[in-house]
Amino acid sequence: MAKLPGSCGYPFVSDTSIEFYRNPEEYISKRLQESSSNIFQSRLLNYKTVFVCSYDATREILEEKGRDFKHGYRSFLFNSYGDNILFEDGESASHLRGCMLPIFNDFARYESTMEKLCKQFFSSMTPGDGDNVVISNVYETFKTLMTKLCLQLFLGFDDDNSTESTESISELATLHWHGIISVPVSLKVPFAGESGWSKAVAAKDKLLDIIRDKIIIGKTKSTEACNKSVFSSLLNLPFKNDRKDIEQHVLLFISALIPKAFSSIITSFIIEMSGEEREDMREKARTDDSFLERVLLEVQRLRPPFFGGRRIAIRDTNIGGYHVPKGHAVVYVSHFAHRDEKVFKNPEKFDPDRWLNWDGPLLAADKTFTFGRGERRCIGHKLIHDILWYITKELLKNYDWSSVSTRSETPYKLLPVSRPVEVVSMTFERHGA
């Protein structure tokens, strides 16, 4: 096995975390060029870290060599989310997946919820007196919509819940998430307010109180409610620790990260399919479901909501022909793996029809690394796909749209969730008007 290119240097003094988080795309591009390899090593978060930017090597990490690694975020996220399917391995993970997959794979259970929420949303967009509708901030608008959906699906909210309650929980979830990605030091500085971490802890406690109250109420309701939300279905699963397991999973599912990821993909879809130059694509996607499938796949290839993922090697292994020692962190970079020129011709081009001649896995979820692969693939990947399908189908059925900006390209920030650097405004016109 070949020796990894690059250098991890010495603890602390060689750490490159600040450089990485300042501009991850530039950081990796520079080292790819220096090493002349799409796999290299460096020091990140003071760990010896292997960066993998190859499509085939990423697949290897997530599939064939999946059991050579453990989850790479446990040390950062466990105190914030507790025990849940995200951190489990082996038989425990298999048990949880077996229990939970059926409720995530049956979109028909939740379609009425999706339909009602979208109807309200699109009604609010309806032009008056022939005027166009301008959404001044596409990303924030759809993040709000997806936050409402997530609270309905994963916390059992319904029409009786006030807008104020929705906004309050959304704010708590945001505080919780922002604290997780801040420096985890719980302290209070006189006259300076609380640290992000201590605010996150306080937000978590409040969220858990809300979740516990919802569980008590949900346990007393009719089982007919199981057809309305994931939350109601979770209440009836055979968890080992029952209520505590439900609490921790609901806390994970109402994370602010999930609406952000949804909005990231929807925003990228709207950007890529906007304007007169994409009119033919929009028309084809309206009538050809297989083409819309390829469009969504290409959006996720070119603009994955997550930059990549992290694992820790639990034994000596090899990836892409390179030796990876036990204890090393491995970061697979979806953003670059999806642009691997050995796999994707003209990788920067938005080309849905590139998937027509795809000779790899047939399932959409197995063509990109947007939501992982193999045994640790996101448990909700099918539900996510069905929700995205529903919303984009409704957009296409009802509207044509074009950018308010005259810029030819939209620069993106890539961490913690991929989204445009600048506010994206779009003009929506009723289709066929």
Secondary structure, DSSP 8 states (H G I E B T S, - for coil): -B--SB---STTTT--HHHHHH-HHHHHHHHHHHHTSSEEEEEETTEEEEEE--HHHHHHHHTTTGGGEEESSHHHHHHHH-SSTTT--HHHHHHHHHHHHHHHS-GGGTHHHHHHHHHHHHHHH--STT--EEES-HHHHHHHHHHHHHHHHHH---TTS-HHHHHHHHHHHHHHHHHHTS-----EETTTEE-HHHHHHHHHHHHHHHHHHHHHHHHTS-GGGGGT-HHHHHTTS--SSTHHHHHHHHHHHT-THHHHHHHHHHHHHHHHT-SGGGHHHHHHHHH-HHHHHHHHHHHHHHS-SS--EEEEESS-EEETTEEE-TT-EEEE-HHHHTT-TTTSSSTTS--GGGGGG--S-SSGGGT--TT--GGGS-TTHHHHHHHHHHHHHHHHHHEEEEESS--S---EE-SSS-EESS---EEEEETT-
